[in-house]
Structure formats: structure tokens, C-alpha cells
Amino acid sequence: MIKPVCNLCGKELNEFGAILFGPPDNKNNVKKYHICVDCYKDIERRMKK
Ligand SMILES: [Zn+2]
């Protein structure tokens, strides 16, 4: 099995990180991004709670 790579920092995901789904395009295709735990924490900090 290929290890997923974080789409933000390019690191291999050794532990299970987050998955971000993009908005669907006009063909209803949805992009899926893997995000490592470190990058997720970064994103979480930017979330308005
Ligand atoms: Zn990352």
C-alpha cells in the first residue's frame, strides 16, 4: 500500500491525518486532499470557532 503524502507540506503520513474534500466541480468530481496532523493543527487555528 502506498503511504499518502500530506498535500500541504509533502511529508509522508505515518499516522492517520485529516482528509479535506474540495467543493464538487460541474462534473461532480470532488478533490480529496490528505493533511498531516501538524498541518491540520495549523488549519484548525485559523478556523473561527
Ligand atoms: Zn503536512
mmCIF file of the protein (N, C-alpha, C, O) and its ligand, coordinates in Angstrom:
data_MODEL
# 
_entry.id   MODEL 
# 
loop_
_entity.id 
_entity.type 
_entity.pdbx_number_of_molecules 
1 polymer     1 
2 non-polymer 1 
# 
_entity_poly.entity_id                      1 
_entity_poly.type                           'polypeptide(L)' 
_entity_poly.nstd_linkage                   no 
_entity_poly.nstd_monomer                   no 
_entity_poly.pdbx_seq_one_letter_code       MIKPVCNLCGKELNEFGAILFGPPDNKNNVKKYHICVDCYKDIERRMKK 
_entity_poly.pdbx_seq_one_letter_code_can   MIKPVCNLCGKELNEFGAILFGPPDNKNNVKKYHICVDCYKDIERRMKK 
_entity_poly.pdbx_strand_id                 A 
# 
loop_
_entity_poly_seq.entity_id 
_entity_poly_seq.num 
_entity_poly_seq.mon_id 
_entity_poly_seq.hetero 
1 1  MET n 
1 2  ILE n 
1 3  LYS n 
1 4  PRO n 
1 5  VAL n 
1 6  CYS n 
1 7  ASN n 
1 8  LEU n 
1 9  CYS n 
1 10 GLY n 
1 11 LYS n 
1 12 GLU n 
1 13 LEU n 
1 14 ASN n 
1 15 GLU n 
1 16 PHE n 
1 17 GLY n 
1 18 ALA n 
1 19 ILE n 
1 20 LEU n 
1 21 PHE n 
1 22 GLY n 
1 23 PRO n 
1 24 PRO n 
1 25 ASP n 
1 26 ASN n 
1 27 LYS n 
1 28 ASN n 
1 29 ASN n 
1 30 VAL n 
1 31 LYS n 
1 32 LYS n 
1 33 TYR n 
1 34 HIS n 
1 35 ILE n 
1 36 CYS n 
1 37 VAL n 
1 38 ASP n 
1 39 CYS n 
1 40 TYR n 
1 41 LYS n 
1 42 ASP n 
1 43 ILE n 
1 44 GLU n 
1 45 ARG n 
1 46 ARG n 
1 47 MET n 
1 48 LYS n 
1 49 LYS n 
# 
loop_
_struct_asym.id 
_struct_asym.entity_id 
A 1 
B 2 
# 
loop_
_chem_comp.id 
_chem_comp.type 
_chem_comp.mon_nstd_flag 
ALA 'L-peptide linking' y 
ARG 'L-peptide linking' y 
ASN 'L-peptide linking' y 
ASP 'L-peptide linking' y 
CYS 'L-peptide linking' y 
GLU 'L-peptide linking' y 
GLY 'peptide linking'   y 
HIS 'L-peptide linking' y 
ILE 'L-peptide linking' y 
LEU 'L-peptide linking' y 
LYS 'L-peptide linking' y 
MET 'L-peptide linking' y 
PHE 'L-peptide linking' y 
PRO 'L-peptide linking' y 
TYR 'L-peptide linking' y 
VAL 'L-peptide linking' y 
ZN  non-polymer         . 
# 
_pdbx_entity_nonpoly.entity_id   2 
_pdbx_entity_nonpoly.name        ? 
_pdbx_entity_nonpoly.comp_id     ZN 
# 
_pdbx_nonpoly_scheme.asym_id         B 
_pdbx_nonpoly_scheme.entity_id       2 
_pdbx_nonpoly_scheme.mon_id          ZN 
_pdbx_nonpoly_scheme.ndb_seq_num     1 
_pdbx_nonpoly_scheme.pdb_seq_num     101 
_pdbx_nonpoly_scheme.auth_seq_num    101 
_pdbx_nonpoly_scheme.pdb_mon_id      ZN 
_pdbx_nonpoly_scheme.auth_mon_id     ZN 
_pdbx_nonpoly_scheme.pdb_strand_id   A 
_pdbx_nonpoly_scheme.pdb_ins_code    . 
# 
loop_
_atom_site.group_PDB 
_atom_site.id 
_atom_site.type_symbol 
_atom_site.label_atom_id 
_atom_site.label_alt_id 
_atom_site.label_comp_id 
_atom_site.label_asym_id 
_atom_site.label_entity_id 
_atom_site.label_seq_id 
_atom_site.pdbx_PDB_ins_code 
_atom_site.Cartn_x 
_atom_site.Cartn_y 
_atom_site.Cartn_z 
_atom_site.occupancy 
_atom_site.B_iso_or_equiv 
_atom_site.pdbx_formal_charge 
_atom_site.auth_seq_id 
_atom_site.auth_comp_id 
_atom_site.auth_asym_id 
_atom_site.auth_atom_id 
_atom_site.pdbx_PDB_model_num 
ATOM   1   N  N  . MET A 1 1  ? 0.840   -1.201 0.000   1.00 0.00 ? 1   MET A N  1 
ATOM   2   C  CA . MET A 1 1  ? 0.000   0.000  0.000   1.00 0.00 ? 1   MET A CA 1 
ATOM   3   C  C  . MET A 1 1  ? 0.875   1.250  0.000   1.00 0.00 ? 1   MET A C  1 
ATOM   4   O  O  . MET A 1 1  ? 1.846   1.338  0.751   1.00 0.00 ? 1   MET A O  1 
ATOM   5   N  N  . ILE A 1 2  ? 0.530   2.198  -0.832  1.00 0.00 ? 2   ILE A N  1 
ATOM   6   C  CA . ILE A 1 2  ? 1.299   3.448  -0.886  1.00 0.00 ? 2   ILE A CA 1 
ATOM   7   C  C  . ILE A 1 2  ? 0.875   4.343  0.266   1.00 0.00 ? 2   ILE A C  1 
ATOM   8   O  O  . ILE A 1 2  ? -0.311  4.536  0.534   1.00 0.00 ? 2   ILE A O  1 
ATOM   9   N  N  . LYS A 1 3  ? 1.876   4.877  0.933   1.00 0.00 ? 3   LYS A N  1 
ATOM   10  C  CA . LYS A 1 3  ? 1.562   5.806  2.018   1.00 0.00 ? 3   LYS A CA 1 
ATOM   11  C  C  . LYS A 1 3  ? 1.119   7.139  1.429   1.00 0.00 ? 3   LYS A C  1 
ATOM   12  O  O  . LYS A 1 3  ? 1.766   7.663  0.522   1.00 0.00 ? 3   LYS A O  1 
ATOM   13  N  N  . PRO A 1 4  ? 0.036   7.684  1.933   1.00 0.00 ? 4   PRO A N  1 
ATOM   14  C  CA . PRO A 1 4  ? -0.358  9.003  1.444   1.00 0.00 ? 4   PRO A CA 1 
ATOM   15  C  C  . PRO A 1 4  ? 0.628   10.072 1.910   1.00 0.00 ? 4   PRO A C  1 
ATOM   16  O  O  . PRO A 1 4  ? 1.277   9.941  2.948   1.00 0.00 ? 4   PRO A O  1 
ATOM   17  N  N  . VAL A 1 5  ? 0.717   11.123 1.115   1.00 0.00 ? 5   VAL A N  1 
ATOM   18  C  CA . VAL A 1 5  ? 1.621   12.231 1.429   1.00 0.00 ? 5   VAL A CA 1 
ATOM   19  C  C  . VAL A 1 5  ? 0.766   13.447 1.728   1.00 0.00 ? 5   VAL A C  1 
ATOM   20  O  O  . VAL A 1 5  ? -0.252  13.674 1.074   1.00 0.00 ? 5   VAL A O  1 
ATOM   21  N  N  . CYS A 1 6  ? 1.175   14.223 2.711   1.00 0.00 ? 6   CYS A N  1 
ATOM   22  C  CA . CYS A 1 6  ? 0.447   15.446 3.047   1.00 0.00 ? 6   CYS A CA 1 
ATOM   23  C  C  . CYS A 1 6  ? 0.467   16.399 1.857   1.00 0.00 ? 6   CYS A C  1 
ATOM   24  O  O  . CYS A 1 6  ? 1.537   16.693 1.324   1.00 0.00 ? 6   CYS A O  1 
ATOM   25  N  N  . ASN A 1 7  ? -0.687  16.880 1.436   1.00 0.00 ? 7   ASN A N  1 
ATOM   26  C  CA . ASN A 1 7  ? -0.771  17.770 0.290   1.00 0.00 ? 7   ASN A CA 1 
ATOM   27  C  C  . ASN A 1 7  ? -0.308  19.180 0.612   1.00 0.00 ? 7   ASN A C  1 
ATOM   28  O  O  . ASN A 1 7  ? -0.153  20.002 -0.291  1.00 0.00 ? 7   ASN A O  1 
ATOM   29  N  N  . LEU A 1 8  ? -0.088  19.468 1.873   1.00 0.00 ? 8   LEU A N  1 
ATOM   30  C  CA . LEU A 1 8  ? 0.372   20.805 2.236   1.00 0.00 ? 8   LEU A CA 1 
ATOM   31  C  C  . LEU A 1 8  ? 1.889   20.854 2.388   1.00 0.00 ? 8   LEU A C  1 
ATOM   32  O  O  . LEU A 1 8  ? 2.533   21.734 1.816   1.00 0.00 ? 8   LEU A O  1 
ATOM   33  N  N  . CYS A 1 9  ? 2.462   19.942 3.133   1.00 0.00 ? 9   CYS A N  1 
ATOM   34  C  CA . CYS A 1 9  ? 3.898   20.016 3.399   1.00 0.00 ? 9   CYS A CA 1 
ATOM   35  C  C  . CYS A 1 9  ? 4.679   18.921 2.688   1.00 0.00 ? 9   CYS A C  1 
ATOM   36  O  O  . CYS A 1 9  ? 5.909   18.962 2.676   1.00 0.00 ? 9   CYS A O  1 
ATOM   37  N  N  . GLY A 1 10 ? 4.001   17.942 2.096   1.00 0.00 ? 10  GLY A N  1 
ATOM   38  C  CA . GLY A 1 10 ? 4.684   16.914 1.328   1.00 0.00 ? 10  GLY A CA 1 
ATOM   39  C  C  . GLY A 1 10 ? 5.283   15.792 2.149   1.00 0.00 ? 10  GLY A C  1 
ATOM   40  O  O  . GLY A 1 10 ? 5.956   14.916 1.606   1.00 0.00 ? 10  GLY A O  1 
ATOM   41  N  N  . LYS A 1 11 ? 5.047   15.809 3.450   1.00 0.00 ? 11  LYS A N  1 
ATOM   42  C  CA . LYS A 1 11 ? 5.574   14.739 4.301   1.00 0.00 ? 11  LYS A CA 1 
ATOM   43  C  C  . LYS A 1 11 ? 4.724   13.481 4.167   1.00 0.00 ? 11  LYS A C  1 
ATOM   44  O  O  . LYS A 1 11 ? 3.519   13.552 3.928   1.00 0.00 ? 11  LYS A O  1 
ATOM   45  N  N  . GLU A 1 12 ? 5.372   12.330 4.325   1.00 0.00 ? 12  GLU A N  1 
ATOM   46  C  CA . GLU A 1 12 ? 4.622   11.089 4.361   1.00 0.00 ? 12  GLU A CA 1 
ATOM   47  C  C  . GLU A 1 12 ? 3.790   11.034 5.623   1.00 0.00 ? 12  GLU A C  1 
ATOM   48  O  O  . GLU A 1 12 ? 4.223   11.456 6.695   1.00 0.00 ? 12  GLU A O  1 
ATOM   49  N  N  . LEU A 1 13 ? 2.591   10.507 5.477   1.00 0.00 ? 13  LEU A N  1 
ATOM   50  C  CA . LEU A 1 13 ? 1.722   10.406 6.653   1.00 0.00 ? 13  LEU A CA 1 
ATOM   51  C  C  . LEU A 1 13 ? 2.007   9.099  7.370   1.00 0.00 ? 13  LEU A C  1 
ATOM   52  O  O  . LEU A 1 13 ? 1.606   8.033  6.903   1.00 0.00 ? 13  LEU A O  1 
ATOM   53  N  N  . ASN A 1 14 ? 2.688   9.172  8.486   1.00 0.00 ? 14  ASN A N  1 
ATOM   54  C  CA . ASN A 1 14 ? 2.968   7.973  9.272   1.00 0.00 ? 14  ASN A CA 1 
ATOM   55  C  C  . ASN A 1 14 ? 1.810   7.628  10.192  1.00 0.00 ? 14  ASN A C  1 
ATOM   56  O  O  . ASN A 1 14 ? 1.550   6.459  10.475  1.00 0.00 ? 14  ASN A O  1 
ATOM   57  N  N  . GLU A 1 15 ? 1.133   8.639  10.642  1.00 0.00 ? 15  GLU A N  1 
ATOM   58  C  CA . GLU A 1 15 ? -0.076  8.388  11.405  1.00 0.00 ? 15  GLU A CA 1 
ATOM   59  C  C  . GLU A 1 15 ? -1.240  8.928  10.582  1.00 0.00 ? 15  GLU A C  1 
ATOM   60  O  O  . GLU A 1 15 ? -1.047  9.757  9.693   1.00 0.00 ? 15  GLU A O  1 
ATOM   61  N  N  . PHE A 1 16 ? -2.404  8.473  10.869  1.00 0.00 ? 16  PHE A N  1 
ATOM   62  C  CA . PHE A 1 16 ? -3.558  8.874  10.087  1.00 0.00 ? 16  PHE A CA 1 
ATOM   63  C  C  . PHE A 1 16 ? -3.873  10.336 10.327  1.00 0.00 ? 16  PHE A C  1 
ATOM   64  O  O  . PHE A 1 16 ? -4.104  10.747 11.464  1.00 0.00 ? 16  PHE A O  1 
ATOM   65  N  N  . GLY A 1 17 ? -3.883  11.121 9.268   1.00 0.00 ? 17  GLY A N  1 
ATOM   66  C  CA . GLY A 1 17 ? -4.154  12.549 9.399   1.00 0.00 ? 17  GLY A CA 1 
ATOM   67  C  C  . GLY A 1 17 ? -5.580  12.874 9.019   1.00 0.00 ? 17  GLY A C  1 
ATOM   68  O  O  . GLY A 1 17 ? -6.480  12.044 9.149   1.00 0.00 ? 17  GLY A O  1 
ATOM   69  N  N  . ALA A 1 18 ? -5.776  14.101 8.545   1.00 0.00 ? 18  ALA A N  1 
ATOM   70  C  CA . ALA A 1 18 ? -7.107  14.547 8.162   1.00 0.00 ? 18  ALA A CA 1 
ATOM   71  C  C  . ALA A 1 18 ? -7.272  14.405 6.658   1.00 0.00 ? 18  ALA A C  1 
ATOM   72  O  O  . ALA A 1 18 ? -6.286  14.333 5.924   1.00 0.00 ? 18  ALA A O  1 
ATOM   73  N  N  . ILE A 1 19 ? -8.496  14.365 6.207   1.00 0.00 ? 19  ILE A N  1 
ATOM   74  C  CA . ILE A 1 19 ? -8.797  14.365 4.780   1.00 0.00 ? 19  ILE A CA 1 
ATOM   75  C  C  . ILE A 1 19 ? -9.701  15.559 4.510   1.00 0.00 ? 19  ILE A C  1 
ATOM   76  O  O  . ILE A 1 19 ? -10.727 15.748 5.163   1.00 0.00 ? 19  ILE A O  1 
ATOM   77  N  N  . LEU A 1 20 ? -9.294  16.355 3.532   1.00 0.00 ? 20  LEU A N  1 
ATOM   78  C  CA . LEU A 1 20 ? -10.068 17.540 3.178   1.00 0.00 ? 20  LEU A CA 1 
ATOM   79  C  C  . LEU A 1 20 ? -10.713 17.304 1.818   1.00 0.00 ? 20  LEU A C  1 
ATOM   80  O  O  . LEU A 1 20 ? -10.034 16.935 0.860   1.00 0.00 ? 20  LEU A O  1 
ATOM   81  N  N  . PHE A 1 21 ? -11.998 17.513 1.738   1.00 0.00 ? 21  PHE A N  1 
ATOM   82  C  CA . PHE A 1 21 ? -12.701 17.386 0.479   1.00 0.00 ? 21  PHE A CA 1 
ATOM   83  C  C  . PHE A 1 21 ? -12.967 18.774 -0.088  1.00 0.00 ? 21  PHE A C  1 
ATOM   84  O  O  . PHE A 1 21 ? -13.442 19.669 0.611   1.00 0.00 ? 21  PHE A O  1 
ATOM   85  N  N  . GLY A 1 22 ? -12.651 18.930 -1.373  1.00 0.00 ? 22  GLY A N  1 
ATOM   86  C  CA . GLY A 1 22 ? -12.940 20.199 -2.026  1.00 0.00 ? 22  GLY A CA 1 
ATOM   87  C  C  . GLY A 1 22 ? -14.388 20.260 -2.452  1.00 0.00 ? 22  GLY A C  1 
ATOM   88  O  O  . GLY A 1 22 ? -15.103 19.260 -2.383  1.00 0.00 ? 22  GLY A O  1 
ATOM   89  N  N  . PRO A 1 23 ? -14.827 21.426 -2.893  1.00 0.00 ? 23  PRO A N  1 
ATOM   90  C  CA . PRO A 1 23 ? -16.200 21.535 -3.405  1.00 0.00 ? 23  PRO A CA 1 
ATOM   91  C  C  . PRO A 1 23 ? -16.312 20.791 -4.727  1.00 0.00 ? 23  PRO A C  1 
ATOM   92  O  O  . PRO A 1 23 ? -15.345 20.759 -5.488  1.00 0.00 ? 23  PRO A O  1 
ATOM   93  N  N  . PRO A 1 24 ? -17.455 20.195 -5.024  1.00 0.00 ? 24  PRO A N  1 
ATOM   94  C  CA . PRO A 1 24 ? -17.603 19.471 -6.292  1.00 0.00 ? 24  PRO A CA 1 
ATOM   95  C  C  . PRO A 1 24 ? -17.573 20.417 -7.481  1.00 0.00 ? 24  PRO A C  1 
ATOM   96  O  O  . PRO A 1 24 ? -18.101 21.527 -7.418  1.00 0.00 ? 24  PRO A O  1 
ATOM   97  N  N  . ASP A 1 25 ? -16.942 19.964 -8.578  1.00 0.00 ? 25  ASP A N  1 
ATOM   98  C  CA . ASP A 1 25 ? -16.952 20.785 -9.786  1.00 0.00 ? 25  ASP A CA 1 
ATOM   99  C  C  . ASP A 1 25 ? -18.204 20.474 -10.609 1.00 0.00 ? 25  ASP A C  1 
ATOM   100 O  O  . ASP A 1 25 ? -19.098 19.770 -10.139 1.00 0.00 ? 25  ASP A O  1 
ATOM   101 N  N  . ASN A 1 26 ? -18.267 20.999 -11.837 1.00 0.00 ? 26  ASN A N  1 
ATOM   102 C  CA . ASN A 1 26 ? -19.508 20.825 -12.603 1.00 0.00 ? 26  ASN A CA 1 
ATOM   103 C  C  . ASN A 1 26 ? -19.742 19.386 -13.047 1.00 0.00 ? 26  ASN A C  1 
ATOM   104 O  O  . ASN A 1 26 ? -20.836 19.055 -13.504 1.00 0.00 ? 26  ASN A O  1 
ATOM   105 N  N  . LYS A 1 27 ? -18.729 18.524 -12.920 1.00 0.00 ? 27  LYS A N  1 
ATOM   106 C  CA . LYS A 1 27 ? -18.944 17.109 -13.214 1.00 0.00 ? 27  LYS A CA 1 
ATOM   107 C  C  . LYS A 1 27 ? -19.117 16.302 -11.935 1.00 0.00 ? 27  LYS A C  1 
ATOM   108 O  O  . LYS A 1 27 ? -19.109 15.071 -11.949 1.00 0.00 ? 27  LYS A O  1 
ATOM   109 N  N  . ASN A 1 28 ? -19.270 17.013 -10.849 1.00 0.00 ? 28  ASN A N  1 
ATOM   110 C  CA . ASN A 1 28 ? -19.455 16.388 -9.546  1.00 0.00 ? 28  ASN A CA 1 
ATOM   111 C  C  . ASN A 1 28 ? -18.223 15.620 -9.060  1.00 0.00 ? 28  ASN A C  1 
ATOM   112 O  O  . ASN A 1 28 ? -18.326 14.725 -8.221  1.00 0.00 ? 28  ASN A O  1 
ATOM   113 N  N  . ASN A 1 29 ? -17.062 15.982 -9.600  1.00 0.00 ? 29  ASN A N  1 
ATOM   114 C  CA . ASN A 1 29 ? -15.831 15.391 -9.079  1.00 0.00 ? 29  ASN A CA 1 
ATOM   115 C  C  . ASN A 1 29 ? -15.378 16.180 -7.868  1.00 0.00 ? 29  ASN A C  1 
ATOM   116 O  O  . ASN A 1 29 ? -15.389 17.411 -7.860  1.00 0.00 ? 29  ASN A O  1 
ATOM   117 N  N  . VAL A 1 30 ? -14.986 15.454 -6.863  1.00 0.00 ? 30  VAL A N  1 
ATOM   118 C  CA . VAL A 1 30 ? -14.543 16.108 -5.634  1.00 0.00 ? 30  VAL A CA 1 
ATOM   119 C  C  . VAL A 1 30 ? -13.070 15.793 -5.421  1.00 0.00 ? 30  VAL A C  1 
ATOM   120 O  O  . VAL A 1 30 ? -12.665 14.631 -5.466  1.00 0.00 ? 30  VAL A O  1 
ATOM   121 N  N  . LYS A 1 31 ? -12.280 16.814 -5.192  1.00 0.00 ? 31  LYS A N  1 
ATOM   122 C  CA . LYS A 1 31 ? -10.861 16.597 -4.900  1.00 0.00 ? 31  LYS A CA 1 
ATOM   123 C  C  . LYS A 1 31 ? -10.694 16.214 -3.451  1.00 0.00 ? 31  LYS A C  1 
ATOM   124 O  O  . LYS A 1 31 ? -11.380 16.721 -2.563  1.00 0.00 ? 31  LYS A O  1 
ATOM   125 N  N  . LYS A 1 32 ? -9.766  15.306 -3.238  1.00 0.00 ? 32  LYS A N  1 
ATOM   126 C  CA . LYS A 1 32 ? -9.525  14.830 -1.886  1.00 0.00 ? 32  LYS A CA 1 
ATOM   127 C  C  . LYS A 1 32 ? -8.076  15.097 -1.534  1.00 0.00 ? 32  LYS A C  1 
ATOM   128 O  O  . LYS A 1 32 ? -7.170  14.696 -2.265  1.00 0.00 ? 32  LYS A O  1 
ATOM   129 N  N  . TYR A 1 33 ? -7.858  15.758 -0.443  1.00 0.00 ? 33  TYR A N  1 
ATOM   130 C  CA . TYR A 1 33 ? -6.505  16.079 -0.013  1.00 0.00 ? 33  TYR A CA 1 
ATOM   131 C  C  . TYR A 1 33 ? -6.210  15.413 1.318   1.00 0.00 ? 33  TYR A C  1 
ATOM   132 O  O  . TYR A 1 33 ? -7.052  15.367 2.215   1.00 0.00 ? 33  TYR A O  1 
ATOM   133 N  N  . HIS A 1 34 ? -4.993  14.900 1.424   1.00 0.00 ? 34  HIS A N  1 
ATOM   134 C  CA . HIS A 1 34 ? -4.548  14.376 2.707   1.00 0.00 ? 34  HIS A CA 1 
ATOM   135 C  C  . HIS A 1 34 ? -3.791  15.464 3.443   1.00 0.00 ? 34  HIS A C  1 
ATOM   136 O  O  . HIS A 1 34 ? -2.991  16.188 2.851   1.00 0.00 ? 34  HIS A O  1 
ATOM   137 N  N  . ILE A 1 35 ? -4.038  15.570 4.691   1.00 0.00 ? 35  ILE A N  1 
ATOM   138 C  CA . ILE A 1 35 ? -3.385  16.594 5.510   1.00 0.00 ? 35  ILE A CA 1 
ATOM   139 C  C  . ILE A 1 35 ? -2.838  15.943 6.773   1.00 0.00 ? 35  ILE A C  1 
ATOM   140 O  O  . ILE A 1 35 ? -3.563  15.256 7.494   1.00 0.00 ? 35  ILE A O  1 
ATOM   141 N  N  . CYS A 1 36 ? -1.561  16.163 7.031   1.00 0.00 ? 36  CYS A N  1 
ATOM   142 C  CA . CYS A 1 36 ? -0.965  15.551 8.215   1.00 0.00 ? 36  CYS A CA 1 
ATOM   143 C  C  . CYS A 1 36 ? -1.437  16.255 9.484   1.00 0.00 ? 36  CYS A C  1 
ATOM   144 O  O  . CYS A 1 36 ? -2.048  17.321 9.432   1.00 0.00 ? 36  CYS A O  1 
ATOM   145 N  N  . VAL A 1 37 ? -1.145  15.648 10.600  1.00 0.00 ? 37  VAL A N  1 
ATOM   146 C  CA . VAL A 1 37 ? -1.640  16.165 11.874  1.00 0.00 ? 37  VAL A CA 1 
ATOM   147 C  C  . VAL A 1 37 ? -1.107  17.576 12.143  1.00 0.00 ? 37  VAL A C  1 
ATOM   148 O  O  . VAL A 1 37 ? -1.834  18.443 12.629  1.00 0.00 ? 37  VAL A O  1 
ATOM   149 N  N  . ASP A 1 38 ? 0.163   17.790 11.822  1.00 0.00 ? 38  ASP A N  1 
ATOM   150 C  CA . ASP A 1 38 ? 0.757   19.112 12.070  1.00 0.00 ? 38  ASP A CA 1 
ATOM   151 C  C  . ASP A 1 38 ? 0.065   20.197 11.251  1.00 0.00 ? 38  ASP A C  1 
ATOM   152 O  O  . ASP A 1 38 ? -0.262  21.264 11.770  1.00 0.00 ? 38  ASP A O  1 
ATOM   153 N  N  . CYS A 1 39 ? -0.156  19.914 9.961   1.00 0.00 ? 39  CYS A N  1 
ATOM   154 C  CA . CYS A 1 39 ? -0.807  20.902 9.103   1.00 0.00 ? 39  CYS A CA 1 
ATOM   155 C  C  . CYS A 1 39 ? -2.260  21.088 9.508   1.00 0.00 ? 39  CYS A C  1 
ATOM   156 O  O  . CYS A 1 39 ? -2.806  22.187 9.414   1.00 0.00 ? 39  CYS A O  1 
ATOM   157 N  N  . TYR A 1 40 ? -2.873  20.016 9.954   1.00 0.00 ? 40  TYR A N  1 
ATOM   158 C  CA . TYR A 1 40 ? -4.261  20.137 10.387  1.00 0.00 ? 40  TYR A CA 1 
ATOM   159 C  C  . TYR A 1 40 ? -4.380  21.090 11.572  1.00 0.00 ? 40  TYR A C  1 
ATOM   160 O  O  . TYR A 1 40 ? -5.294  21.912 11.644  1.00 0.00 ? 40  TYR A O  1 
ATOM   161 N  N  . LYS A 1 41 ? -3.427  20.957 12.503  1.00 0.00 ? 41  LYS A N  1 
ATOM   162 C  CA . LYS A 1 41 ? -3.457  21.855 13.668  1.00 0.00 ? 41  LYS A CA 1 
ATOM   163 C  C  . LYS A 1 41 ? -3.325  23.307 13.227  1.00 0.00 ? 41  LYS A C  1 
ATOM   164 O  O  . LYS A 1 41 ? -3.936  24.206 13.804  1.00 0.00 ? 41  LYS A O  1 
ATOM   165 N  N  . ASP A 1 42 ? -2.512  23.518 12.188  1.00 0.00 ? 42  ASP A N  1 
ATOM   166 C  CA . ASP A 1 42 ? -2.331  24.852 11.633  1.00 0.00 ? 42  ASP A CA 1 
ATOM   167 C  C  . ASP A 1 42 ? -3.638  25.388 11.054  1.00 0.00 ? 42  ASP A C  1 
ATOM   168 O  O  . ASP A 1 42 ? -3.999  26.545 11.268  1.00 0.00 ? 42  ASP A O  1 
ATOM   169 N  N  . ILE A 1 43 ? -4.333  24.534 10.323  1.00 0.00 ? 43  ILE A N  1 
ATOM   170 C  CA . ILE A 1 43 ? -5.607  24.926 9.727   1.00 0.00 ? 43  ILE A CA 1 
ATOM   171 C  C  . ILE A 1 43 ? -6.639  25.184 10.824  1.00 0.00 ? 43  ILE A C  1 
ATOM   172 O  O  . ILE A 1 43 ? -7.412  26.140 10.765  1.00 0.00 ? 43  ILE A O  1 
ATOM   173 N  N  . GLU A 1 44 ? -6.630  24.311 11.817  1.00 0.00 ? 44  GLU A N  1 
ATOM   174 C  CA . GLU A 1 44 ? -7.597  24.422 12.899  1.00 0.00 ? 44  GLU A CA 1 
ATOM   175 C  C  . GLU A 1 44 ? -7.465  25.763 13.620  1.00 0.00 ? 44  GLU A C  1 
ATOM   176 O  O  . GLU A 1 44 ? -8.451  26.355 14.060  1.00 0.00 ? 44  GLU A O  1 
ATOM   177 N  N  . ARG A 1 45 ? -6.212  26.225 13.728  1.00 0.00 ? 45  ARG A N  1 
ATOM   178 C  CA . ARG A 1 45 ? -6.003  27.503 14.402  1.00 0.00 ? 45  ARG A CA 1 
ATOM   179 C  C  . ARG A 1 45 ? -6.639  28.652 13.649  1.00 0.00 ? 45  ARG A C  1 
ATOM   180 O  O  . ARG A 1 45 ? -6.992  29.670 14.244  1.00 0.00 ? 45  ARG A O  1 
ATOM   181 N  N  . ARG A 1 46 ? -6.788  28.492 12.323  1.00 0.00 ? 46  ARG A N  1 
ATOM   182 C  CA . ARG A 1 46 ? -7.363  29.551 11.515  1.00 0.00 ? 46  ARG A CA 1 
ATOM   183 C  C  . ARG A 1 46 ? -8.888  29.489 11.482  1.00 0.00 ? 46  ARG A C  1 
ATOM   184 O  O  . ARG A 1 46 ? -9.536  30.427 11.019  1.00 0.00 ? 46  ARG A O  1 
ATOM   185 N  N  . MET A 1 47 ? -9.455  28.405 11.966  1.00 0.00 ? 47  MET A N  1 
ATOM   186 C  CA . MET A 1 47 ? -10.903 28.266 11.976  1.00 0.00 ? 47  MET A CA 1 
ATOM   187 C  C  . MET A 1 47 ? -11.497 29.236 12.979  1.00 0.00 ? 47  MET A C  1 
ATOM   188 O  O  . MET A 1 47 ? -10.966 29.432 14.072  1.00 0.00 ? 47  MET A O  1 
ATOM   189 N  N  . LYS A 1 48 ? -12.591 29.827 12.592  1.00 0.00 ? 48  LYS A N  1 
ATOM   190 C  CA . LYS A 1 48 ? -13.317 30.677 13.526  1.00 0.00 ? 48  LYS A CA 1 
ATOM   191 C  C  . LYS A 1 48 ? -14.261 29.794 14.297  1.00 0.00 ? 48  LYS A C  1 
ATOM   192 O  O  . LYS A 1 48 ? -15.096 29.092 13.726  1.00 0.00 ? 48  LYS A O  1 
ATOM   193 N  N  . LYS A 1 49 ? -14.120 29.839 15.572  1.00 0.00 ? 49  LYS A N  1 
ATOM   194 C  CA . LYS A 1 49 ? -14.936 28.923 16.367  1.00 0.00 ? 49  LYS A CA 1 
ATOM   195 C  C  . LYS A 1 49 ? -16.260 29.583 16.755  1.00 0.00 ? 49  LYS A C  1 
ATOM   196 O  O  . LYS A 1 49 ? -17.084 28.964 17.428  1.00 0.00 ? 49  LYS A O  1 
HETATM 197 ZN ZN . ZN  B 2 .  ? 1.605   18.416 6.440   1.00 0.00 2 101 ZN  A ZN 1 
# 
